Amino acid sequence: FKLTYPSGTATAHLINSFHTPQGAKLAKKQVRMLGRFFSFSFLWSFFQWFFTGGDNCGFSNFPTFGLKAYQYKFYFDFSATYVGVGMICPYIINISVLLGGILSWGIMWPLIETKKGDWFPADVESSSMHGLQAYKVFIAVAIILGDGLYNFCKVLSRTLSGLFIQLRGTTTSTTSFTTEEDPTASPFTPKQSYDDQRRTRFFLKDQIPTWFAVGGYIIIAATSTAILPHMFHQLRWYYILVIYTCAPVLAFCNAYGAGLTDWSLASTYGKLAIFTIGAWAGSEHGGMLAGLAACGVMMNIVSTASDLTQDFKTGYLTLSSPRSMFISQVIGTAMGCVVSPCVFWLFYNAFDDLGLPNSEYPAPFATVYRSMAKLGVEGVASLPRECLVLCYAFFGVAILVNIVKDSLPSRWGRFVPLPMAMAIPFFLGPYFAIDMCVGSLVLFVWERVDAAKAGAFGTAVASGLICG
């Protein structure tokens, strides 16, 4: 189908550029720059650590814009990590996150707080889902669902129309294709450049056999169906079997859609699993946990499909063997099975408040997904007053903003904020958005002063700040 896979193609061009004399020379300079800013970021974090005397203390909690603004999480926390992230993210992402923070923590939450005792009980804790926290989480969920649903429909429609055109094109290729340029070429296949012929020959030389792919999927499905119910008792074996039966179709759609748009919708398919399996299990049989576990299974299958196919695109363009790439993925996944739990256990033991809303590591999407599972199982009756109305409104606004963004010409549409990015600070706060905007400002000024150096070393500087 000759799908683009923009990120995979860009990675391939970057790798290929390293294998030229100029590319190798530039790569050495980039590594030196990365090392320099890695050292700076590490030493700065070390310095900050010395001046932290406990919770809400030190440079990371400095009330940069005043104490009143600090109460609503408007402050610059001197985080080199988020400044680096801001340098890597497109400008519109950072602006969207900041706008979301201003809309929520600057306008909405102070106004809803005045309704304490009317819309929700006055004596509930700030982290309770029966108070202000419910508005923070569920309005964010509504925006994420609205944005996800719109993009799901958009990508799916493009996927189906693209597939229809391409499949139809293959059946009519004998009549529609002309061979005036090359009389010796077969009428069934378009003329390929020498580079493309060489790439195709290299890629097909080490094909992964179909029997291995199908057999591997059946073995993994059988293993998951047997083992997962022992880990999560609420997740029945037939739920897993249904997921593995439906997943290949969704995985194909996701891989094709990512090839067209560079957008993996794995999280949207995961939410679909949360609501479907959660509602099927019901609240009496642990529907929340069943839905969340099912989301994990579905997201792993669907995201792997798009990620691996994107990597194959990179491999195709760099003359790499698909078998060696696949084996590398297997080794990496096996390492991840050991490393990831160890890293999680390290965090779990080091931080007593890991995952709590106001902690150093609040894990915001954990709260969102849990709330989705609760909504899927228990319904909307448990929400505070007017929360559902606001959710409907923001769900509609998220879809409307996307429609406006796509209907405008690209030169104007790129200035329309992204609802998904705006939703993140609704429950996390705008402090990290300020850091990211500082990163954007640094890059913007650098590009105005010396665009060539900014283009060559911007990502290296950002990576050094994040790693340090």
Secondary structure, DSSP 8 states (H G I E B T S, - for coil): -----HHHHHHHHHHHHHTSHHHHHHHHHHHHHHHHHHHHHHHHHHHHHHT--STT-SGGG--TT-HHHHHTT-S----HHHHHHHHHS-HHHHHHHHHHHIIIIIIIHHHHHTTBTTTB-TTS-TT-TTTHHHHHHHHHHHHHHHHHHHHHHHHHHHHHHHHHHHHHHHHSHHHH---SS-TTS-TTS----HHHHHHHHHHHHT---HHHHHHHHHHHHHHHHHHHHHH-TTS-HHHHHHHHHHHHHHHHHHHHHHHHHS---HHHHHHHHHHHHHHHH-GGGTHHHHHHHHHHHHHHHHHHHHHHHHHHHHHHHTT--HHHHHHHHHHHHHHHHHHHHHHHHHHHHH-TTTT-TTSSS--HHHHHHHHHHHHHHH-STTS-TTHHHHHHHHHHHHHHHHHHHHHS-HHHHTTS--HHHHHTHHHH-SHHHHHHHHHHHHHHHHHHH-HHHHHHHHHHHHHHHHH-
